Amino acid sequence: MKNKLKDFFNYSSSERKGSIALIGLLLLVLSGYWMIDVFNSSSEIEYGNLSEEIKSLTEIDRSPNKEIKEVQYFKFNPNEIGPESWALLGFSEKQAQSIIKYREKGGYFYKKEDLKRLYVVDDSLYVLLEPYIALEGKTKPKSNYSINKCYFVKLTEDTIPVYDGFSELEKVVCNKKNGVYSYYIGGFSSIESAKESQLQVAPLGFSATEVKLLSCDFGFVINKSKTDNKYKKNKFSKGNSTSLKYELNNFKVKINAADTTGFKSLKGIGSYYSGKIVKYRAALGGFTSIDQLKEVYGILPEVIDQNVSRLIVDSMDIVKVNINTCETADLKRHPYISWNIANSIVQIRRSQEPYKTVEEIKKSDLVNDEIYRKIAPYLKTE
C-alpha cells in the first residue's frame, strides 16, 4: 500500500514542470479578476468627482451682491459731457478718457455722423446712440478759427500750374512764390488733424507730403468756388489781371516745348493722354499746327477746341528726313508716310537723279496735293 502511494506522488521531471505552469496560470487568472474590481471602483470615484466639478463650473451665480453694469441712454452733447457720462452710455473708463483726449487736442463734433470718426464707435453702436445725440447746445468757439496760424498739408509743387489730380479733394489751396506753384489742403486747428489728412491723401498719389504751419488765410482755393471760403484773399478779385486765378486760367502751353505736366494743365487732358501727345510729337518730329493734337488717338476734337486759347505753336526746329540719302525704312517710320509712298519716293530718286526741291516728290503718282502738304514740312533735300 505504501509503495502504491509512493508511486502515485512520484512525478517525472516533465510532469513537475507542467504542474508548476498550470498553477502559475491559475494565479494569473485570479489576479486579473481582482484588478478589474479595483479599476471599476476607482473609475466610479473619478467620474463622480468630475461630475461635481462640471456642476460647480456651470452653476449660475445668483448672488444678490453681484454688480451688473447697465447702459443708460440720455440726450447728450459729445462736445460737452465728461468721462462719467460716457461711462453711463456703455463706454469703458479707458475709452472715455481717449474721447476726452481727442477733444482736448482740437477734435470737435459738428454733426452726428462725426461720432463715427471715433475708433471705439462702430456702425452698430452709432445706431443706438444716434437718437440721443444733441448738438444744438454749445458750439466750438469761433476764436479757434480766427487764430493767425493753421496747419496745412503740402501736396506738391511745380514751376507751372497743375490742374490734374485734385478732383477728389476739398479746397485745394494754391500759392505762387518765386515762380513755384505750391498746392495744399488744410486750415486745420491741430497738427493731429493735419497728419490724419496726410495719411488719407497718400493713396491718391500724394506720398511726399509735409505738414506746415501757415497763415490761416494762406493761398487761393482753385477747385472750389465758395463765397464763404475763409482762405480766399481779397487781392485775388474777379477780373483782376494780376490775380493768381487769372494767371492759372491763362497760362499758355507751348505744344513743342511742353512736357507731360504742361499738357496735364489743360482741361480734359490727364496723365494718360498727355503722355500720348508727347510720344506722337516725337514720332512726327514736332507739331506744325494745333490741329495736329486732334490726331492723337483717343482725344476728342472738342477737348482740343476748348483749350485753343491756351495753346500756342512755338518755334522749334522740326526734325526732317533727307529724301536724297534716306532709305524706304527711314521714310515709312513717319506717321504720315506709308510704305508704298516711301518706296515710291526712294525709287524715283534712284532711277532719275537726286531731288533739287522737296516739291519734286510729286513726281510720284501716290503723292497728291493733300499728302504733300502734310509731309513736306518734315522733308529736306540736303
C-alpha positions, 0 to 999 in steps of 0.5 A: 500500500505504501509503495502504491502511494509512493508511486502515485506522488512520484512525478517525472521531471516533465510532469513537475514542470507542467504542474508548476505552469498550470498553477502559475496560470491559475494565479494569473487568472485570479489576479486579473479578476481582482484588478478589474474590481479595483479599476471599476471602483476607482473609475466610479470615484473619478467620474463622480468627482468630475461630475461635481466639478462640471456642476460647480463650473456651470452653476449660475451665480445668483448672488444678490451682491453681484454688480451688473453694469447697465447702459443708460441712454440720455440726450447728450452733447459729445462736445460737452459731457465728461468721462462719467457720462460716457461711462453711463452710455456703455463706454469703458473708463479707458475709452472715455478718457481717449474721447476726452483726449481727442477733444482736448487736442482740437477734435470737435463734433459738428454733426452726428455722423462725426461720432463715427470718426471715433475708433471705439464707435462702430456702425452698430453702436452709432445706431443706438446712440444716434437718437440721443445725440444733441448738438444744438447746445454749445458750439466750438468757439469761433476764436479757434478759427480766427487764430493767425496760424493753421496747419496745412498739408503740402501736396506738391509743387511745380514751376507751372500750374497743375490742374490734374489730380485734385478732383477728389479733394476739398479746397485745394489751396494754391500759392505762387512764390518765386515762380513755384506753384505750391498746392495744399489742403488744410486750415486745420486747428491741430497738427493731429488733424493735419497728419490724419489728412496726410495719411488719407491723401497718400493713396491718391498719389500724394506720398511726399507730403509735409505738414506746415504751419501757415497763415490761416488765410494762406493761398487761393482755393482753385477747385472750389468756388465758395463765397464763404471760403475763409482762405480766399484773399481779397487781392485775388478779385474777379477780373483782376489781371494780376490775380493768381486765378487769372494767371492759372486760367491763362497760362499758355502751353507751348505744344513743342516745348511742353512736357507731360505736366504742361499738357496735364494743365489743360482741361480734359487732358490727364496723365494718360493722354498727355503722355500720348501727345508727347510720344506722337510729337516725337514720332512726327518730329514736332507739331506744325499746327494745333490741329495736329493734337486732334490726331492723337488717338483717343482725344476728342476734337472738342477737348482740343477746341476748348483749350485753343486759347491756351495753346500756342505753336512755338518755334522749334526746329522740326526734325526732317528726313533727307529724301536724297540719302534716306532709305524706304525704312527711314521714310515709312517710320513717319506717321504720315508716310506709308510704305508704298509712298516711301518706296515710291519716293526712294525709287524715283530718286534712284532711277532719275537723279537726286531731288533739287526741291522737296516739291519734286516728290510729286513726281510720284503718282501716290503723292497728291496735293493733300499728302504733300502738304502734310509731309513736306514740312518734315522733308529736306533735300540736303 
